[in-house]
Amino acid sequence: MSGRLRWRKFVSNFMLTLTGVCAFVSVAVLFFILGYLLFNGGTSVNWAFFTQLPKPVGEVGGGMANAIVGSAKLLLAASLFGVPVGFFGGIYLAEFSGTAVASVVRYAADLLNGVPSIVIGIFAYALVVLPFKHFSTLAGAFALGLMMIPITLRSTEEFLGAVPRMLREGAMALGASKWKTIKTVIVPAAYRGILTAILLALARVAGETAPLLFTAFGNRFWSQGWGQPTASLPVMIFTYAVAPYEDWHRQAWAAGLVLLGLILIINILARTILSRGIAVPRG
Amino acid sequence: MQASSNPGLSVNITATTGAAKENAASLPMRMKISKLNFFYGSKQILFDINMGIADKRVTALIGPSGCGKSTLLRILNRMHETVASSRLEGEVLLDQQNILTQDVTRLRRRVGMVFQRPNPFPKSIFDNVAYGPKINGFTGPIAEVVEKSLRNAALWEEVKDLLHKSAYELSGGQQQRLCIARALAVEPEVLLLDEPCSALDPISTAKIEELLVELKNLTTLAIVTHNMQQAARVSDFTAFVLTGQMIEFNPTPQLFTTPSDPRTEAYITGRFG
């Protein structure tokens, strides 16, 4: 074997190993986090964790029922606000706006997506919390909903745009108006992709802490309503992790585990949706 | 002689060959195109087109790629409007009424279209056929319409037990017949076919050609094809289009046996295109 060929083989094997290791590392990180959470928080995830309120400092036990419900309420309200705005905006962008308008909106959406979440929090604070003079679930949901808009908008636009032109023409040639074509053919052909993207957006904001710090704030008890501050899992993790009590640390780990579990469930749900129904063939 | 020099009913009345005994001028015209000029932006695609689409007959448009024959067909149900910056001059009549001033969704219900590649919706076979009647407010027995349309498209026997399966489980040829059934379900007065067999194998193509001849009893057909033999087999009238101009428009047997323009002869004998 000539030296040159040997060198090539070496480079080939080296690069192959390198890419393989990188692929392994990216997967390993997830499993490492999951394992670490299980190790540290697994023992604290029990029935009480899901059903009880946090205990005062010094008392052992208690749970984060209020934070779990709080997170659920925040995500529900955030979706009710963020998803329709993003979805219909995406429809406008993909189907009705000119290319000039579309590129401006697209660019703005990408920028909004890149705005640090703490800045979104300050924005919601100034816009909702200050006028009403107290922290509230709705203010937190507003902040999270804002973060969902660009993801929903961009993915709606992309999935609608990916629907083959010939499907549109097929519907229009049967006498469907543009709006009817979108409603009965385009959106049904793209809905699985859009729904998946919405679920991923939901999973992303589910773990956001910064925007909630001065909007939904936090609560050691059950929230008194949508207009009142509420506990949430990410903020709970933050508060408990920085506190100087061993017991709280365990609770924080447990909350982290529950949160990650929740996000995993959402992801699996998204995948299941993607694999069901009639897919539009490519090309 | 160019068809464009013959305004009014532009079918030449010189059907002399045995197969073309019918007098073209006496046929009622479903659609009529006069002095049609068409532009994309500043580029002119069609020049001064005059022709008629005879009722309950098959009219074929032939010509080399890019000659404008598909564009001409798409104008007949105003599908050209889906592309921005198009401009049209002249007149297109359907039953003596200008199609360009009508409500476009109503027009497309009356003038259906089948495309180059089968484009069933990501729905079941049943829902594909039921789609047209449903969006057009049909409230009667939809299952009957679906069966009738599938029978008319010669697909019923093959799919009657699979009606609720995905349309994508059918073969390409079956999908194209499904698209024909879908178009027939709204009972169009004219059915436009834009190279409906170009993505299909010879057996599927033969089935569709057979079907087209059958469909003459139901509706008026206009077909674009790059396949001259196909035009010769299925059509009653053929228009030869070259670089946006109507070179010759005659009864099919005449155009293929005694073309009146040397360019037509050159094309059908395979000297170009």
Contacts between the chains, C-beta under 8 A, distances in Angstrom:
chain1	res1	chain2	res2	distance
A	164	B	119	7.3
A	166	B	115	5.8
A	166	B	117	6.2
A	166	B	119	4.0
A	167	B	119	5.8
A	167	B	121	6.3
A	167	B	122	7.8
A	168	B	82	7.5
A	169	B	79	6.5
A	169	B	82	6.8
A	169	B	113	7.6
A	169	B	115	6.3
A	169	B	119	7.0
A	170	B	115	6.7
A	170	B	119	4.3
A	170	B	120	7.7
A	170	B	121	6.7
A	170	B	179	7.1
A	170	B	182	7.6
A	171	B	121	7.2
A	171	B	131	7.4
A	171	B	135	7.9
A	172	B	79	7.1
A	172	B	82	6.7
A	172	B	108	6.5
A	173	B	77	6.4
A	173	B	79	6.4
A	173	B	108	5.6
A	173	B	112	6.2
A	173	B	113	3.9
A	173	B	115	7.7
A	173	B	183	7.2
A	174	B	108	6.8
A	174	B	109	7.2
A	174	B	112	6.9
A	174	B	131	6.5
A	174	B	132	4.1
A	174	B	135	6.8
A	174	B	136	7.8
A	174	B	182	7.0
A	174	B	183	7.0
A	174	B	186	6.0
A	175	B	105	4.7
A	175	B	106	6.8
A	175	B	108	4.5
A	175	B	109	3.6
A	175	B	132	6.9
A	175	B	135	6.9
A	175	B	136	5.7
A	175	B	186	6.5
A	176	B	105	6.9
A	176	B	135	5.1
A	177	B	105	5.2
A	180	B	135	5.5
A	184	B	131	7.2
A	184	B	135	6.2
A	185	B	121	5.5
A	185	B	131	8.0
A	188	B	121	7.9
A	188	B	122	6.9
A	188	B	123	7.5
A	189	B	121	7.3
A	189	B	122	5.0
A	277	B	122	7.9
A	278	B	122	4.4
A	278	B	123	6.7
A	278	B	124	7.8
A	278	B	166	4.5
A	278	B	167	7.9
A	278	B	168	6.6
A	279	B	122	6.9
A	279	B	168	7.9
A	280	B	122	4.8
A	281	B	168	6.1
